Amino acid sequence: MTTIPARDFSLAVSMSDFVVWLGDGDNDFSENEALRAVLKGLGITVDLRVLHATYFHSTLVGNGDVYVYRSDKNSKNVFAIDLYRDLTDQMDIVSFAVGCDEHCLSVVRSNLRKFFDEASCQVHYEEASYSSRLRHMIDPTTYPVIIEESGYVQQMHDLHV
């Protein structure tokens, strides 16, 4: 029997888990090391501190777009995050998805699991050989999306880094 490896991941955690606080100052934080290792394994450059600041300082409640990061246009390695801020969410929950090729699968899987297991707010963790959530997030034909609760018109930003 042949097994098909899970190469797609879908998670939901608090945005505050993307960083680790080092002190009491507004900028006394660093990137979560496990999530940083995932991005490094994917060959994708994303500043998690900037994502954190974008979410908390530049995204109004009832707003927020989807950001898709790839190392190049045709890469299977992808990191997609939905920064929509739900009107009633008091835990700052964000969902994100990762797709990877076989070369980085072990690094991605182990570090995503570590990240989720250490998260302060563990909402969702999924591994699959095909994730409809990931495919929906990265499909440009599904945007713009009107978020019913707020009327916000969500856009996708496809970034090749």
C-alpha positions in Angstrom: 0.0 0.0 0.0 1.3 3.4 -0.9 0.8 6.3 1.5 0.3 9.9 0.4 2.2 12.2 2.7 0.5 15.2 4.3 2.1 18.3 2.8 -0.6 20.8 3.5 -1.2 22.3 6.9 -4.0 24.6 8.2 -3.8 26.2 11.7 -5.7 28.8 13.8 -4.0 30.4 16.8 -3.8 33.8 18.4 -1.7 36.3 16.6 0.1 36.9 19.9 1.7 33.5 19.5 3.6 34.6 16.4 6.0 36.5 18.7 7.7 35.9 22.1 7.8 38.8 24.5 11.1 39.6 26.1 10.1 42.6 28.2 7.5 45.2 29.0 8.2 47.6 26.1 6.0 48.0 23.0 8.8 46.5 20.9 10.3 44.0 23.3 9.5 40.9 21.3 11.1 38.5 18.8 9.8 36.1 16.3 8.5 32.7 17.5 11.5 30.4 16.7 9.4 27.4 15.6 7.4 29.4 13.2 10.6 31.1 12.0 12.1 27.6 11.3 9.0 26.7 9.2 9.4 29.8 7.0 13.2 29.1 6.7 12.5 25.5 5.7 10.0 26.8 3.1 12.6 29.2 1.7 10.2 32.1 2.4 11.1 35.4 4.0 8.4 36.8 6.2 9.0 39.2 9.1 6.7 37.8 11.8 7.2 41.0 13.8 5.9 43.1 10.9 2.9 40.7 10.5 2.2 41.1 14.3 2.4 44.9 14.0 0.2 45.0 10.9 -2.5 43.0 12.6 -2.5 44.9 15.9 -1.6 48.4 14.8 -2.8 48.7 11.2 -5.8 46.4 10.8 -9.1 47.7 12.2 -11.7 45.3 13.7 -13.9 44.1 10.9 -11.1 44.4 8.3 -8.1 42.3 7.2 -6.8 40.8 4.0 -5.1 37.5 3.1 -1.4 37.5 2.4 0.2 34.7 0.4 4.0 34.3 0.4 6.0 32.1 -2.0 9.7 31.8 -2.7 8.8 32.1 -6.4 5.6 32.1 -8.5 5.6 28.3 -9.3 6.8 27.0 -5.9 4.8 24.4 -4.0 6.1 26.1 -0.8 3.6 28.6 0.3 2.6 30.4 3.5 -0.8 32.1 3.5 -2.3 34.0 6.4 -5.8 35.5 6.8 -5.5 38.7 8.9 -9.2 39.4 9.1 -10.1 40.7 12.6 -13.5 39.3 13.6 -16.0 41.7 15.2 -16.4 39.6 18.3 -13.0 37.9 18.6 -11.3 38.8 21.9 -8.5 36.3 21.4 -7.1 37.8 18.2 -7.4 34.5 16.3 -5.8 34.3 12.8 -5.8 31.3 10.5 -2.9 30.4 8.3 -2.0 27.6 5.9 1.2 26.1 4.7 2.0 24.0 1.6 5.4 22.4 1.1 7.3 20.0 -1.1 8.9 16.8 0.0 12.3 18.3 0.5 11.3 20.4 3.5 8.3 18.3 4.8 10.0 16.9 7.9 11.3 20.4 9.1 7.9 22.0 8.3 5.8 19.3 10.0 7.9 19.1 13.2 8.2 22.9 13.7 4.5 23.6 12.9 3.5 20.9 15.5 5.9 22.5 18.0 4.5 25.9 17.3 0.9 24.7 17.8 1.6 22.7 20.9 3.3 25.7 22.5 0.6 28.2 21.4 -1.4 29.9 24.1 -4.6 29.6 22.2 -4.8 26.3 20.2 -7.9 26.5 18.0 -7.1 24.3 14.9 -4.3 22.1 13.6 -4.7 20.0 10.4 -2.4 18.0 8.3 -3.6 16.8 4.9 -2.4 15.6 1.5 -4.8 18.2 0.1 -6.2 21.1 2.1 -9.3 22.8 0.6 -8.6 25.7 3.1 -5.1 26.2 1.7 -6.3 26.0 -1.9 -9.1 28.5 -1.2 -6.8 31.0 0.5 -4.3 31.0 -2.4 -6.8 31.0 -5.3 -6.9 34.5 -6.7 -10.3 33.8 -8.4 -12.0 33.6 -5.0 -11.2 37.3 -4.3 -12.5 39.8 -3.5 -14.6 38.3 -0.8 -17.3 40.2 1.0 -17.2 39.4 4.7 -20.9 39.2 5.7 -20.6 40.3 9.4 -18.8 43.6 8.6 -19.3 44.2 4.9 -15.5 44.3 4.5 -14.2 43.5 1.0 -11.3 41.2 1.6 -8.5 41.1 -0.9 -5.6 38.7 -1.5 -2.0 39.9 -1.8 0.2 37.4 -3.6 3.8 38.1 -2.6 6.8 36.5 -4.2 9.8 37.0 -1.9 
